[in-house]
Amino acid sequence: MNRAIIMDEDRLNEIIREAPNENDHWDFKAEWYHTQSELIRDIINFANTVHRDDCYIILGIDDSNGNVLGIEEDEHRRNRQQVQDLLRSVQFSSNGYPRTDVNTFKVQGHDVDVLTIQDTDAVPYYLQHKYTAKSGRPLPAGLIYSRINDSNTPVNESTTDDQMQRLWKKRLHLDRSIQERFKFNLARSNQWSSVSDSDKMTYIFNDDPDYVLEMVEDDESRKQYEAFSCSQFVKRLGWGRVNLKFRGTLIKYELVNYFDDARLWTCTPMYALVYLGGKEQSTENYYCYVEGEWEYLLAEFFINHQYAELGSTDSLDHAVKNLHQDTVWYRSLCEKNEAEKYVSMHLAGNDSKIQPEETRVKSYASSAKLVQGSKLGHIDDYEAKVILRQHMVVQYINQQVLPVLRNQN
């Protein structure tokens, strides 16, 4: 999945140093567009690129020599809302319209506007009906414009056959690896069907049955108590495995957990750690899901399917809620890194906020024995303390760290 590069002052100055050289990522304009049709056509050209990065039209830069001219006195200047309103007024094909943004930066004492055309898989864009503006050349319907290197497609032509093929491959994710295409398909959980027999449960992707999820038993000896089941009524875990196959070939596998006497089952969370510093240079482990990663996609996939098959029940609702209490659900790897830095900074050498009381430790260890019965295994006080510390790290991040980080953003 695309990790967009955020435009900032440093990034803009890097690009301006390349001026007047242009490519399929950016273009320079001395001033804002005088005609709506030319603005629309250039946006479509950049929206229909085969790479997976945002594109930029940088206004206020002389495209012949790269000098900074500025657009502070430009009467044709547009803001983000005006550009989006213009695009919404155009009758594009059924896959919507390009998403854009406009930001202003100070460069050498001048205002420079950056029109960002956001990357998308919904290509190619083209007009459903002919567009005729008050000024400028009309844009014909059905033509596919595309930026190739530093050139835009002429107004009365479509791009090359080779470029069109590459655009359709991008839309269908055929330009990506099998692993990336598998992730893309997993995110569309409602487009998979389940098939069960006496041996195993299998999920098949409706649009392409070459993609298969196969649920199998796990034959390894694993811990029956973990921090990510700490809040469940029945704390003892069951284990399984999901094989991800393409055309019968195993692409990868992930572990699966059965929670609260199998009232919920989902992908095992990611094992992570934070650095706590101190004299012993200590670290602490915890469990999380990161949006876009395998564990997150599979967890969402399985939970969505259980709701679709069983409906919302008290037992399933409580099990899902407890899973969210026992794990951190990050929006990105960047957010995960920021959260772990925050924890390291605020708990370094002072881990009292993640130190469980002895009474709680003994209570947890006893509850595992009492609820599960001695024949199903047990944990001692040391293991209970480790589990509760991991659980308290999760609580600290969910309650103290993420609200701060997300409020800043």
C-alpha positions in Angstrom: 0.0 0.0 0.0 1.2 3.4 -0.9 3.0 5.4 1.8 2.4 9.0 0.6 5.3 11.5 0.9 3.8 14.6 2.7 4.6 17.8 0.9 6.4 20.2 3.3 8.8 23.1 2.9 11.9 20.9 2.7 10.3 18.6 0.1 9.2 21.6 -2.0 12.7 23.2 -1.9 14.1 19.9 -3.1 11.8 19.9 -6.1 12.3 23.5 -6.9 16.1 22.9 -7.0 15.3 20.5 -9.9 13.6 23.3 -11.9 13.0 23.7 -14.7 13.3 19.9 -15.1 9.9 18.3 -15.0 8.7 14.7 -15.0 5.7 12.5 -14.3 5.7 13.6 -10.6 5.6 17.4 -10.9 5.2 20.4 -13.3 6.0 24.0 -12.9 3.8 26.9 -13.9 4.6 30.6 -13.7 1.0 31.5 -12.9 -2.4 29.9 -12.2 -4.5 28.6 -15.1 -6.5 31.2 -17.1 -8.9 28.6 -18.4 -10.9 25.9 -16.6 -10.4 23.3 -19.3 -6.6 23.4 -19.2 -6.6 23.1 -15.5 -8.9 20.1 -15.6 -6.9 18.4 -18.4 -3.6 18.8 -16.5 -5.2 17.4 -13.4 -6.4 14.4 -15.3 -3.0 13.8 -16.9 -1.4 13.7 -13.5 -4.2 11.6 -11.9 -3.6 9.1 -14.7 0.0 8.2 -13.9 1.2 4.6 -13.5 3.4 5.2 -10.4 1.9 5.2 -6.9 2.9 8.6 -5.7 1.1 11.9 -5.3 1.8 14.4 -8.1 2.3 18.2 -7.9 1.6 21.2 -10.1 3.8 24.0 -8.6 2.5 27.5 -9.4 4.7 30.6 -9.1 7.9 29.0 -10.7 9.1 30.0 -14.1 9.1 26.7 -16.1 11.8 28.0 -18.5 14.5 28.8 -16.0 13.2 27.8 -12.5 13.1 31.3 -11.1 10.7 31.9 -8.2 8.1 34.4 -9.4 5.3 34.0 -6.8 1.5 34.1 -7.3 0.5 36.6 -4.6 -0.9 39.0 -7.1 -2.4 36.3 -9.4 -6.1 37.1 -10.1 -6.7 33.5 -11.3 -5.6 32.0 -8.1 -7.7 29.1 -6.7 -8.0 27.5 -3.3 -8.6 23.8 -2.4 -12.4 24.2 -2.3 -12.6 26.0 -5.6 -10.5 23.3 -7.4 -12.6 20.5 -5.9 -15.9 22.3 -6.7 -14.7 22.6 -10.3 -13.9 18.9 -10.6 -17.2 17.9 -9.0 -19.0 19.9 -11.7 -17.4 17.8 -14.4 -19.1 14.6 -15.5 -16.3 12.0 -15.1 -16.7 8.3 -15.8 -18.3 6.2 -13.0 -15.1 5.9 -10.9 -15.5 9.4 -9.4 -13.2 12.4 -9.8 -9.5 13.1 -8.9 -8.9 14.2 -5.3 -6.7 17.3 -5.0 -5.4 19.7 -2.4 -3.9 23.2 -2.5 -1.3 24.5 -0.1 0.7 27.7 0.0 4.4 28.0 0.9 6.8 30.9 1.3 9.8 30.6 -1.0 12.3 33.4 -1.3 9.7 35.8 0.0 7.1 34.8 -2.5 3.8 32.8 -2.2 4.1 29.5 -4.1 1.0 27.4 -4.4 1.3 23.6 -4.7 -1.7 21.8 -6.3 -1.4 18.2 -5.1 -3.1 15.5 -7.2 -3.5 12.5 -4.9 -2.5 9.0 -5.9 -5.4 6.6 -6.4 -6.1 3.1 -7.9 -9.3 4.5 -9.6 -7.6 5.0 -12.9 -8.0 5.8 -15.7 -10.1 8.9 -15.3 -11.9 10.2 -18.4 -14.9 12.4 -19.2 -18.3 10.8 -19.6 -19.5 13.8 -21.6 -17.9 16.6 -23.5 -16.7 19.5 -21.3 -17.1 23.0 -22.7 -16.0 26.0 -20.5 -16.6 29.7 -21.1 -13.0 30.0 -22.2 -10.5 27.5 -23.4 -10.7 24.5 -25.7 -13.4 22.0 -25.1 -12.5 18.6 -23.8 -13.9 15.6 -25.7 -15.6 12.7 -23.9 -14.0 9.3 -23.7 -10.4 10.3 -24.2 -7.8 9.0 -21.7 -5.1 11.6 -20.9 -2.0 10.6 -19.1 1.3 12.1 -18.0 4.4 10.3 -19.5 7.7 11.6 -18.4 7.4 15.4 -18.8 4.6 15.3 -21.5 0.9 15.5 -21.3 -1.5 13.8 -23.8 -2.7 16.2 -26.5 -6.2 17.5 -26.0 -7.8 15.6 -29.0 -5.9 12.3 -28.4 -5.8 9.4 -26.0 -2.6 8.2 -24.4 -0.7 5.3 -25.9 -1.9 1.7 -25.8 1.0 0.7 -23.6 0.2 3.4 -21.1 -3.5 2.4 -21.1 -2.6 -1.2 -20.3 -0.4 0.0 -17.4 -3.2 2.2 -16.0 -5.7 -0.7 -16.0 -3.1 -2.9 -14.4 -2.8 -0.3 -11.7 -6.5 -0.2 -11.2 -6.7 -4.0 -10.9 -3.5 -4.1 -8.7 -1.9 -6.3 -11.4 1.2 -4.1 -11.1 1.8 -5.3 -7.6 3.3 -8.4 -6.1 1.1 -11.4 -5.1 1.5 -10.4 -1.4 0.3 -6.8 -2.1 -2.6 -8.1 -4.2 -3.6 -10.5 -1.5 -3.7 -7.6 1.0 -5.8 -5.6 -1.3 -8.3 -8.4 -1.7 -8.4 -9.1 2.1 -9.5 -5.6 2.7 -12.7 -6.4 0.7 -13.8 -9.0 3.2 -17.4 -8.9 2.0 -16.3 -10.3 -1.3 -15.1 -13.7 0.1 -17.3 -16.8 0.6 -16.8 -19.4 3.2 -16.9 -23.2 2.5 -16.7 -25.6 5.4 -16.4 -29.4 5.7 -15.7 -31.7 8.5 -11.9 -31.1 8.3 -11.5 -27.3 7.9 -13.0 -23.9 7.0 -12.0 -22.3 3.7 -12.6 -18.8 2.4 -12.5 -18.2 -1.4 -12.3 -14.8 -3.1 -15.4 -14.4 -5.3 -13.7 -12.3 -8.0 -10.8 -14.7 -8.4 -11.0 -18.1 -6.7 -7.2 -18.5 -7.1 -7.1 -16.6 -3.7 -7.9 -18.9 -0.8 -7.7 -18.7 3.0 -7.4 -22.1 4.6 -8.0 -22.7 8.3 -5.9 -25.5 9.8 -4.9 -26.8 13.2 -1.7 -25.6 14.8 0.5 -28.5 15.9 3.0 -26.4 18.0 3.0 -26.2 21.8 2.1 -22.6 22.6 1.3 -20.5 25.7 -2.3 -20.8 26.8 -2.3 -17.4 28.5 -1.2 -14.1 26.9 -1.7 -10.4 27.6 -4.0 -10.1 24.6 -6.6 -12.3 26.2 -6.3 -10.7 29.7 -9.8 -9.0 29.7 -11.7 -12.0 28.3 -14.0 -13.8 30.7 -12.2 -17.1 29.9 -8.6 -16.2 29.6 -7.2 -19.4 28.2 -6.4 -19.2 24.5 -6.8 -21.7 21.7 -4.5 -21.7 18.7 -4.8 -22.4 15.0 -3.3 -21.3 11.7 -4.5 -19.7 8.5 -2.8 -20.5 5.2 -2.9 -17.9 2.5 -2.7 -19.6 -0.9 -2.6 -18.4 -4.5 -3.3 -21.1 -7.1 -2.6 -23.7 -4.5 0.8 -22.3 -3.6 1.3 -21.2 0.1 2.1 -17.5 0.0 2.4 -17.2 3.8 0.6 -18.2 7.0 -0.4 -16.5 10.2 -1.4 -17.8 13.6 -5.0 -17.6 14.8 -6.4 -17.4 18.3 -9.7 -18.6 19.7 -10.9 -16.3 22.5 -13.3 -16.8 25.4 -14.2 -20.5 24.7 -14.2 -19.8 20.9 -16.8 -17.1 21.1 -14.3 -15.1 19.0 -11.5 -16.1 16.8 -9.1 -13.9 14.9 -5.5 -13.4 13.8 -2.9 -13.3 16.5 -1.7 -9.7 17.1 1.8 -8.4 16.3 4.4 -8.8 19.0 6.1 -5.4 19.7 8.3 -3.8 22.3 9.1 -0.5 23.8 12.4 0.7 25.2 12.2 1.8 28.8 15.8 2.6 29.5 17.1 2.8 33.0 20.2 1.3 34.4 19.4 -2.2 33.1 18.4 -0.8 29.6 15.1 -2.6 29.9 12.4 -3.2 27.3 8.8 -4.2 27.6 6.7 -6.3 25.2 3.1 -5.7 24.2 0.7 -6.6 21.4 -0.8 -4.6 18.6 -2.4 -4.4 15.2 -1.2 -1.9 12.5 -3.6 -0.9 9.8 -2.5 -2.3 6.4 -0.4 -5.0 7.9 -1.2 -8.7 7.6 -2.3 -9.1 11.3 -4.7 -6.2 11.1 -6.2 -7.2 7.7 -6.8 -10.7 8.8 -8.2 -9.7 12.2 -10.7 -7.3 10.5 -11.5 -10.0 7.9 -12.3 -12.7 10.5 -14.3 -10.3 12.8 -16.3 -9.0 9.9 -17.1 -12.5 8.8 -18.2 -13.6 12.2 -20.6 -10.6 12.4 -21.9 -11.4 8.9 -22.5 -15.0 9.8 -23.6 -14.8 13.4 -25.0 -11.3 13.7 -24.3 -9.0 16.7 -24.6 -11.0 19.9 -23.7 -10.0 23.4 -21.0 -12.7 23.7 -19.3 -11.7 20.3 -19.6 -7.9 21.1 -18.0 -8.4 24.5 -15.2 -10.6 23.1 -14.4 -8.0 20.4 -14.5 -5.2 22.9 -12.1 -7.0 25.2 -9.7 -7.7 22.3 -9.6 -4.0 21.6 -8.8 -3.4 25.3 -6.0 -5.9 25.3 -4.3 -4.7 22.1 -3.3 -1.4 20.4 -4.9 -0.7 17.0 -2.6 1.7 15.2 -3.6 3.6 12.1 -0.1 3.3 10.6 3.5 2.2 11.2 4.3 5.8 11.6 1.8 6.2 14.5 3.2 3.0 16.1 6.8 4.4 16.0 5.6 7.8 17.4 3.7 6.0 20.2 6.7 3.9 21.2 8.9 6.9 21.3 6.4 8.7 23.5 6.3 5.7 25.9 10.1 5.5 26.0 10.3 9.2 26.7 7.7 9.3 29.5 8.4 5.9 31.2 12.2 5.8 30.9 13.6 4.8 34.2 10.2 5.0 35.8 7.9 2.1 35.0 5.6 2.5 38.0 2.6 3.1 35.7 3.0 -0.4 34.2 3.8 -2.2 37.5 0.9 -4.3 38.7 0.1 -4.6 42.4 1.0 -8.0 44.0 -2.7 -8.6 44.9 -3.6 -8.2 41.3 -0.9 -10.6 40.2 -2.0 -13.3 42.6 -5.6 -12.7 41.7 -4.9 -13.2 38.0 -2.8 -16.3 38.5 -5.5 -17.8 40.7 -8.3 -16.9 38.3 -6.5 -18.8 35.5 -6.5 -21.9 37.7 -10.0 -21.5 39.0 -11.7 -20.7 35.8 -9.9 -23.2 33.7 -9.3 -26.1 36.1 -6.0 -27.6 37.0 -6.1 -30.1 34.2 -5.9 -27.3 31.5 -2.7 -25.8 32.8 -1.9 -22.9 35.0 0.4 -19.9 35.4 2.5 -18.9 38.4 2.9 -15.4 39.9 6.0 -14.6 37.7 4.1 -15.4 34.5 1.1 -13.5 35.7 3.2 -10.4 36.4 4.7 -10.5 32.9 1.3 -10.7 31.3 -0.2 -7.9 33.4 2.8 -5.6 32.7 2.3 -6.2 29.0 -1.4 -5.5 29.4 -0.7 -2.2 31.3 1.6 -1.1 28.5 -1.4 -1.5 26.1 -3.7 0.4 28.5 -1.1 3.2 28.9 -0.8 3.6 25.1 -4.5 3.4 24.5 -5.5 5.8 27.3 -2.5 8.2 27.6 -0.6 8.1 24.4 -2.8 7.7 21.4 -5.3 10.5 22.4 -2.4 12.9 22.6 -0.8 11.9 19.3 -4.2 11.9 17.4 -5.2 15.3 18.9 -1.9 16.7 17.6 -2.6 15.4 14.1 
